[in-house]
Amino acid sequence: MRLNELGSLVVQSTPSPTKAPTTHAPFSPPVDNLRLDKAPRLRMAALNQPFSGDMHGVRGADYECYRQSRRANLRGTFRAFLASRVQNLDSIVRFQDAGLPVVNLKGEVIFNAWKDVFTGAGAPFPYPPRIYSFDGRNVLADNRWSQKLVWHGSDKHGVRDLESYCDAWHSAGLGKVGMASSLLRGRLLDQERYSCNNSFIVLCIEATSQDDYRKRRKRDVYKDKADIDDHELTWEEFLQRQKEEESEAEDIRTI
């Protein structure tokens, strides 16, 4: 499967009305070390090229996060940082991991905790952000991303904006809009609407910590399912795996 890409970028911005909350949830205290190599953490990376609003839906973007992370020899479960019909942004990561710091692929801290992204303040970066693609490029410095904008499709709290997510990430139409944020303004959830024909940065976030991934890996070995990580899944296999994981998560919530 190949996701659509656009070569030229023509920004058409429509100001978005915003409702500034009167109070915000408190931010997490700074981590002790701005580089975390072994501590529990969640890794964030960018896809290796910009994408228009047509990504074959959030599952298409998830598949690209999965495929590129594997080819970068990263083990873990990476999901697209995109709001959609099936998810708000904060639900991508397990609730029990919401207090973990978010780091880039070099272990440098981007946010002190995942939950800090969703306080309603627009996710200001506590430190100058360095976000790397899966092939090692700094998206803020590399000309491959000529515009330093990130698609996200949500409001400042991470709740999906049904009017501003490019028809659930199926449209690259000039008349459709998606919510994006400029990294140059120092926020991840700024509220700017752009035409879906633009090609912007797409981020991926590790949905579970490495500790949880290793535990699940051991469980899969016990169940003779470990070979699922020994080859790159096809699109159909990936969708089936997604359904199984969602079913398992639902079973856990109902216990």
Backbone torsions as a table, in degrees:
resi	resn	phi	psi	omega
1	MET	NA	137.4	-179.8
2	ARG	-124.2	125.3	-178.7
3	LEU	-83.8	148.1	-177.4
4	ASN	-67.0	141.5	175.6
5	GLU	-132.8	148.5	176.7
6	LEU	-115.2	137.3	-177.9
7	GLY	-80.5	-41.3	-176.9
8	SER	-100.0	150.2	-177.0
9	LEU	-120.9	119.2	175.3
10	VAL	-126.9	106.5	-174.9
11	VAL	-81.1	129.9	172.1
12	GLN	-127.6	106.3	-171.7
13	SER	-105.7	137.7	173.9
14	THR	-121.1	119.9	-177.9
15	PRO	-55.3	142.1	-178.7
16	SER	-106.3	129.1	175.0
17	PRO	-67.0	133.3	-178.5
18	THR	-122.7	149.7	177.0
19	LYS	-115.3	104.7	-178.0
20	ALA	-72.1	120.1	178.3
21	PRO	-66.8	148.3	-178.4
22	THR	-72.4	-31.1	178.1
23	THR	-136.4	154.9	176.7
24	HIS	-121.3	151.9	173.8
25	ALA	-64.2	147.3	-178.8
26	PRO	-65.6	146.1	176.8
27	PHE	-80.8	156.3	177.7
28	SER	-71.7	149.9	177.7
29	PRO	-64.9	153.6	179.8
30	PRO	-58.3	146.5	176.1
31	VAL	-71.9	158.3	-177.0
32	ASP	-68.8	-30.4	-176.6
33	ASN	-134.5	131.7	-177.6
34	LEU	-79.3	0.8	173.2
35	ARG	-127.6	119.9	-177.3
36	LEU	-118.3	109.8	-177.8
37	ASP	-99.3	-30.0	-174.6
38	LYS	-124.8	-22.4	-178.2
39	ALA	-65.6	153.4	175.9
40	PRO	-55.9	133.5	-174.8
41	ARG	-161.7	170.2	175.8
42	LEU	-121.2	127.1	-177.5
43	ARG	-91.8	140.4	176.6
44	MET	-121.1	136.5	-179.7
45	ALA	-145.1	163.0	176.7
46	ALA	-103.5	148.5	170.7
47	LEU	-63.5	157.0	-169.1
48	ASN	-74.0	-2.6	177.9
49	GLN	-154.1	156.7	177.2
50	PRO	-73.0	155.7	-179.1
51	PHE	-130.3	149.6	171.2
52	SER	-76.6	-176.0	179.3
53	GLY	-72.4	-10.2	176.9
54	ASP	-94.9	99.0	179.1
55	MET	-115.7	19.4	-173.2
56	HIS	59.7	39.0	178.8
57	GLY	80.7	173.3	-178.6
58	VAL	-64.8	-29.5	178.5
59	ARG	-68.0	-34.2	175.2
60	GLY	-63.7	-41.4	176.8
61	ALA	-67.7	-39.8	176.0
62	ASP	-58.1	-42.9	-178.7
63	TYR	-64.2	-38.1	178.3
64	GLU	-67.7	-38.0	174.7
65	CYS	-61.1	-44.5	178.8
66	TYR	-61.4	-49.3	-174.2
67	ARG	-66.6	-44.2	-178.5
68	GLN	-71.0	-34.6	177.2
69	SER	-66.3	-39.3	177.3
70	ARG	-63.1	-44.1	-178.0
71	ARG	-69.7	-18.0	173.5
72	ALA	-90.8	8.5	178.9
73	ASN	61.6	34.8	175.3
74	LEU	-101.4	129.7	176.1
75	ARG	-101.7	132.4	-176.1
76	GLY	152.3	178.8	-179.3
77	THR	-113.1	103.3	-179.3
78	PHE	-100.8	135.3	179.0
79	ARG	-126.8	153.5	179.5
80	ALA	-67.9	136.2	177.1
81	PHE	-83.1	72.1	-177.0
82	LEU	-140.0	132.7	170.9
83	ALA	-77.7	149.5	-176.4
84	SER	-153.9	-175.5	177.2
85	ARG	-61.0	-31.3	-172.8
86	VAL	-97.8	-4.9	-176.7
87	GLN	-158.5	143.2	161.0
88	ASN	-85.7	163.2	-175.4
89	LEU	-63.2	-40.3	-175.3
90	ASP	-67.0	-20.5	-178.0
91	SER	-81.8	-5.4	-179.8
92	ILE	-65.2	-39.6	179.8
93	VAL	-96.3	141.8	179.1
94	ARG	-57.7	143.3	-177.6
95	PHE	-55.9	-40.0	-177.0
96	GLN	-70.0	-12.2	178.0
97	ASP	-102.8	7.2	-173.7
98	ALA	-65.5	-21.7	179.6
99	GLY	-87.9	-1.1	-179.0
100	LEU	-77.9	145.6	176.6
101	PRO	-69.4	154.2	176.0
102	VAL	-104.7	128.0	-176.9
103	VAL	-126.3	162.7	173.4
104	ASN	-86.1	-175.1	-174.9
105	LEU	-71.2	-9.2	175.5
106	LYS	-99.9	5.9	178.7
107	GLY	84.1	6.9	-179.4
108	GLU	-83.8	135.8	-173.1
109	VAL	-70.1	130.6	174.0
110	ILE	-101.0	-46.4	173.9
111	PHE	-132.1	145.0	179.5
112	ASN	-65.8	-26.7	177.3
113	ALA	-157.3	147.3	177.6
114	TRP	-56.0	-40.5	-176.4
115	LYS	-64.8	-21.0	179.6
116	ASP	-66.5	-18.8	179.3
117	VAL	-68.6	-22.9	-167.6
118	PHE	-117.6	33.7	178.9
119	THR	-81.2	-11.2	-176.7
120	GLY	96.1	3.2	-179.7
121	ALA	-93.9	3.1	-178.7
122	GLY	87.9	12.7	176.3
123	ALA	58.8	60.2	175.1
124	PRO	-67.5	140.3	178.5
125	PHE	-75.8	128.1	179.3
126	PRO	-74.4	-18.4	178.5
127	TYR	-135.5	157.3	175.0
128	PRO	-54.8	119.9	-171.8
129	PRO	-75.3	140.2	168.9
130	ARG	-125.9	108.9	-179.2
131	ILE	-116.5	125.9	-176.1
132	TYR	-109.3	147.2	173.5
133	SER	-78.2	170.1	-179.9
134	PHE	-64.9	-21.6	176.2
135	ASP	-98.4	17.5	167.5
136	GLY	89.1	13.4	-179.3
137	ARG	-94.0	139.7	175.2
138	ASN	-81.3	113.9	-172.3
139	VAL	-66.5	-23.4	178.8
140	LEU	-79.5	-18.3	-177.0
141	ALA	-110.5	-19.7	-173.4
142	ASP	-90.5	136.0	-177.4
143	ASN	-72.3	-10.0	176.2
144	ARG	-58.5	-33.9	174.9
145	TRP	-104.8	85.6	-174.1
146	SER	-68.0	-25.8	175.1
147	GLN	-116.4	126.6	-171.0
148	LYS	-88.8	55.4	-178.4
149	LEU	-114.5	142.8	-178.2
150	VAL	-115.0	125.1	170.7
151	TRP	-67.7	141.6	171.6
152	HIS	-147.1	-35.9	173.7
153	GLY	75.0	25.1	-176.5
154	SER	-133.8	172.2	171.0
155	ASP	-85.3	-171.4	-175.3
156	LYS	-68.8	-16.4	178.6
157	HIS	-94.7	-0.1	-178.2
158	GLY	87.9	7.5	179.3
159	VAL	-83.7	134.3	-176.5
160	ARG	-57.5	139.2	176.1
161	ASP	-104.6	102.4	-172.1
162	LEU	-64.4	-17.5	179.3
163	GLU	-95.0	-5.4	-171.3
164	SER	-139.0	50.5	173.4
165	TYR	-141.0	40.7	170.3
166	CYS	50.0	51.0	-178.6
167	ASP	51.3	54.5	179.9
168	ALA	57.8	36.9	177.4
169	TRP	63.6	36.9	174.7
170	HIS	-115.6	1.6	-173.1
171	SER	-126.3	135.7	170.0
172	ALA	-113.5	23.8	-175.6
173	GLY	-73.7	144.3	179.0
174	LEU	-63.4	-29.3	-177.0
175	GLY	-88.0	-3.1	177.4
176	LYS	-102.0	153.1	-178.4
177	VAL	-127.0	154.9	175.8
178	GLY	-135.9	149.1	179.3
179	MET	-81.6	134.4	-179.0
180	ALA	-140.2	171.5	-179.5
181	SER	-141.0	138.3	177.8
182	SER	-86.7	121.9	177.3
183	LEU	-65.0	-25.5	-179.0
184	LEU	-68.3	-18.2	177.6
185	ARG	-91.5	0.6	172.7
186	GLY	79.4	21.0	178.6
187	ARG	-137.2	147.9	179.6
188	LEU	-93.6	-25.1	-178.8
189	LEU	-119.9	40.0	172.2
190	ASP	-64.5	160.6	-171.4
191	GLN	-112.4	89.6	178.4
192	GLU	-130.5	128.2	179.3
193	ARG	-96.4	132.7	179.3
194	TYR	-131.8	152.4	175.6
195	SER	-61.6	141.9	-174.6
196	CYS	-73.2	-5.5	176.6
197	ASN	-78.6	-10.5	177.3
198	ASN	-74.6	151.6	177.0
199	SER	-110.8	117.5	-175.4
200	PHE	-125.2	177.4	177.0
201	ILE	-66.8	138.9	171.3
202	VAL	-120.2	124.1	-178.4
203	LEU	-97.7	154.4	174.6
204	CYS	-124.7	142.1	179.2
205	ILE	-125.0	142.3	177.0
206	GLU	-71.5	120.6	-171.7
207	ALA	-77.8	-23.9	177.0
208	THR	-137.3	152.9	179.5
209	SER	-67.2	161.7	178.4
210	GLN	-63.0	-33.6	177.3
211	ASP	-60.3	-45.0	179.1
212	ASP	-67.5	-37.1	179.2
213	TYR	-61.9	-42.9	-179.7
214	ARG	-66.1	-38.9	177.4
215	LYS	-62.7	-42.5	179.4
216	ARG	-67.0	-35.4	178.2
217	ARG	-62.4	-43.1	178.0
218	LYS	-64.2	-39.2	178.6
219	ARG	-64.3	-39.5	179.1
220	ASP	-67.6	-34.0	175.7
221	VAL	-62.1	-43.0	179.7
222	TYR	-63.1	-33.1	-178.5
223	LYS	-92.8	9.4	-179.2
224	ASP	60.6	35.4	177.7
225	LYS	-113.4	8.4	-172.4
226	ALA	-64.8	-23.9	-177.3
227	ASP	-67.1	-6.8	178.8
228	ILE	-64.0	-25.8	178.7
229	ASP	-96.4	0.7	-175.7
230	ASP	-89.9	-6.1	175.4
231	HIS	-147.3	157.8	179.4
232	GLU	-76.0	125.4	-177.5
233	LEU	-70.1	144.4	169.6
234	THR	-72.7	170.4	177.7
235	TRP	-57.3	-44.3	-178.9
236	GLU	-66.7	-42.6	178.2
237	GLU	-63.8	-39.1	179.9
238	PHE	-62.8	-44.7	178.8
239	LEU	-61.8	-40.1	178.4
240	GLN	-64.3	-40.9	178.3
241	ARG	-64.2	-39.4	177.7
242	GLN	-59.3	-44.6	-179.8
243	LYS	-62.5	-41.4	179.9
244	GLU	-64.6	-42.9	179.9
245	GLU	-66.2	-39.5	177.9
246	GLU	-65.5	-37.2	178.3
247	SER	-66.6	-41.8	177.4
248	GLU	-61.8	-43.3	-179.4
249	ALA	-63.3	-39.6	178.6
250	GLU	-65.3	-38.6	178.5
251	ASP	-63.5	-39.7	-179.7
252	ILE	-66.5	-39.3	-179.4
253	ARG	-66.6	-27.2	-176.2
254	THR	-90.4	-6.3	178.7
255	ILE	-72.9	NA	NA
